[in-house]
Structure formats: structure tokens, C-alpha cells
Amino acid sequence: MHIQIINFNLDGISRGEYDQVCDDLAQTFADVPGLISKHWLADDDTNTYGGGYI
């Protein structure tokens, strides 16, 4: 089993737009063969976002 964590800062997109993109992509991640789960990460105070993938 592998765990991958990705972090990034939003640039040119608002938090609301990011949330909409996450909603739009959720099924795409659910359909990835072998991906057990994806956990969305968000810290508005530091403008840090990303995900954990198992």
C-alpha cells in the first residue's frame, strides 16, 4: 500500500471555485482503479490545499 500527499497554493482561483472543481472531480477519483480513498485538504489561513491518496 502507498500513501501520497500533495500540497499546493491556490493562484488565480478562489476557494469557492476550488470547492466546485473538487466536487466536479470527485467521481473521477472514485473511478481510479486501485485508489482506496482520497482525502481533500484545505487550510485557508496559509492558502494550502491538496489531498491525501491511499
Secondary structure, DSSP 8 states (H G I E B T S, - for coil): ---EEEEEE--SS-HHHHHHHHHHHHHHHHTSTT---EEEEEETTTTEEEEEE-
